[in-house]
Amino acid sequence: MSGRPTSVTFLWHMHQPWYGDPRSGEMVLPWTRLHALKDYLDMIAVAAEFPGCHLTFNLVPSLLDQVQRYAAGTTTDAARRITAIPADDLSADDCRWLLENGFKCHWPQMIEPVPRYAELLELRGRHLLPAVVDETIQRFTTQDWRDLQVWFQLAWCGHHLRSRDPLVASLVAQGRGYSEADQQALHATLDAAVGEVIPRYVAAAQAGHVELSTTPYYHPILPLLCHYPDVQTAMPGVAMPPGVVDLPDDAARQLQRGRQLCEQLLGFAPAGLWPSEGSVSTRALQLAAAAGFRWAATDEQILSHSLLRQGDPSGRPGRRPEAVDFLQPWQFEGLNLFFRHHRASDKIGFDYASWRPEDAVADLIRLLERTAGQAGALERPVVAVILDGENCWEYYPRNGYDFLRRLYQELEAHPWLEPLTFSEHLARAPQPPALEWVFPGSWINHDFYIWAGHREDQRAWELLHLTRAALVEAADGLPPEVLEQAWEHLSIAEGSDWFCWYGDDHSSADDAAFDALFRDHLTRVWELLGRAAPGALAEPIAGLAASTPLTPPVGPLTPQVDGRETWFYEWRAAGRLEGRGPAGAMSRQAEGASIEAVRYGFDSTHLYLAIDLARGLPSGTWSLLLQLTAGPTELELRLPSPTQRALPRHVALSRGGTALVAVDRFVELAIPLAAVPAVAGHFELSVALGQAAELADRWPGRGTYRVALPAADDDLRNWLV
């Protein structure tokens, strides 16, 4: 246990991408406004209760811009419009929108505890089937629609509004039977509440107990703009999209414009930078220092790899990091770098929601104390706790208020853990040691897979660079106002979020909207140039085939199909599919039934697969769906109840013939090569596990794997001892 003064620096990262439609300006998705009502107000309100607990809030410029427009009444969104329409006047399209979107929130905390909202969910059905939407509409009365309109808004009101606003509190207590007057009064109240957000953060910063930091304007991954090939340092062998070039000017512009907007809306230029997704590189940090930032932060794994490979550019040897290395900032070319305590941050983001607040806070305080005890001879250690400041709270009771209140209260009273801002720590601590080189990576797995590792990501980068090249070529002939608009749309498309939702690592109910927004902004650039957009921008990027599996088979194999590893070398020559599920700082793989590993291989007559299910064989009625496609030809194998142990049996294939299947420790099967559709020696493959109509897991998360059939001489070129 340390006992010496130790800084605890919290950074709550508030982030939303730019949701504006490139033509109308209306926000395509409502999440900035709804998170403002639930999270941005709650977070600053509870911080104001504990002025002795100093905190840092990172406000992304694209978020601030949208909040300001909502506050000024210069933008709106479909959720705001449709929930304000008198229930008697709702069109069939409005009703469809409410059925599809009016329940988009975390059901266990935001719907199920509310009797009327839960009743409306059951009336709609937990699985909305497109074929019965019109029939479902008929089941709703006018009062049902109005209550749904009101409850969708109330569900997104945080603890601050529910406890401090008289109208919100009374409507929550009323529970049902709302009038049109209630509906309209609620909207006026919530519009005013959005207008409070920025002034509250400014007031807290002026009072001195909050520091405000920021991010490049549209939240781009700076290293991928500065020097895209840096992705290969973090991910050797990753595919490089054609046409990519270094864009340091774009990165600098995003940094400078972010600081300028903060000066305009907050009244000052922030000293601190949270690089988008904690993504850093030598070039990116040099630009940040040149833009005027005094400190920046990223994940502790970046420091580990920087120290281990410190000699990469210069030939000097690196060294293995020690615990004390992570408890101090480091200085890189005049910029002070903080490194996120991975475990403490993730415990708040993922674990504590299901704990009693007093137990969670006690556990976190013990962790902070133990960590500080590893500081050796450091004069003033620092533990940096950095995480998303908006999304995790919907999983906490009362939007996390009880946890945060208890946490801040304990930290204010602690004898030697001092909650300080990042700038306050720098003012009290000695000069940081110098870091000679920075490993390029992000706060998720210290790499860039989410934004550059999948074929969909790479296709998106290819289209972005193609569009930018056309803009540069045409720039001299464009009127200044048109050129400015074109660059704005290009800058929006450089944001990280479009790439985040491409690929098999993350997915949401709004994937199609993100895909369309990205392509629409690039298309708008071509329109402003007076040129026809490439045909590829009219086609969804989401759903492209995934990259070839990272580990292909090293030789032929002929396993015994019995659902077991019958002998040690049975699957030794197999290839493995890359099933990157959600992981890292922002998400974790969902609990329940899931696929843990998929191995595959060939002999001269069959394709073999072994599918391991995580956490053993789950109970209930499940199905496993295997799809193989090539061009328009599809082969489907559906296994009902694959989780019940079964001796080898023949199962019918959709195109005729049978596959041999056995289930024991894993699902093992053999498909005749004659039945496998192929074009140019390749086929596309996906594996899905589901219960009833609900998908539990799918490899890959979206799209397919592109698998090569063995060539005639593979058994000569590939062999295993």
NORTASUL-V814221 format. One line per field, one symbol per residue. ss: DSSP state (a for helix, b for strand, c for the rest). A space follows every 50 residues. Layout:
ss = ???
//
This chain:
ss = cccccbbbbbbbbbcccccbccccccbcccaaaaaaaaaaaaaaaaaacc ccccbbbbbcaaaaaaaaaaaaccccbaaaaaccccaaaccaaaaaaaaa acccccaaaaccccaaaaaaaaaacccccaaaaaaaaaaccaaaaaaaaa aaaaacccaaaaaacaaaaaaaaacccccaaaaaaaaaaaaaaaaaaaaa aaaaaaaccbbbbbcccccbcaaaaacaaaaaaacccccccccccccaaa aaaaaaaaaaaaaaaacccccbbbcaaacbcaaaaaaaaaccccbbbbba aaaaaaaaccccccccccccccaaaaaccbbbccbbbbbbcaaaaaaaaa aaaaccaaaaaaaaaaaaaaaacccccccccbbbbbbbcccaaaacaaaa aaaaaaaaaaaaacccbbbccaaaaaaaccccbbccccccbcccccccaa aaccaaaaaaaaaaaaaaaaaaaaaaaccaaaaaaaaaaaaaacbaaaaa ccccccccccaaaaaaaaaaaaaaaaaaacccccaaaacccccccccccc bcccccccccccccccccccccccbbccccccccccccccccccbbbbbb bbcccbbbbbbbbcccccccccbbbbbbbbccbbbbbbbbcccccbbbbb bbcccccbbbbbbcccbbbbbbaaacccbccbbbbbbbbbbccbbbbbbc ccccbbbbcccccaaaacccc
//
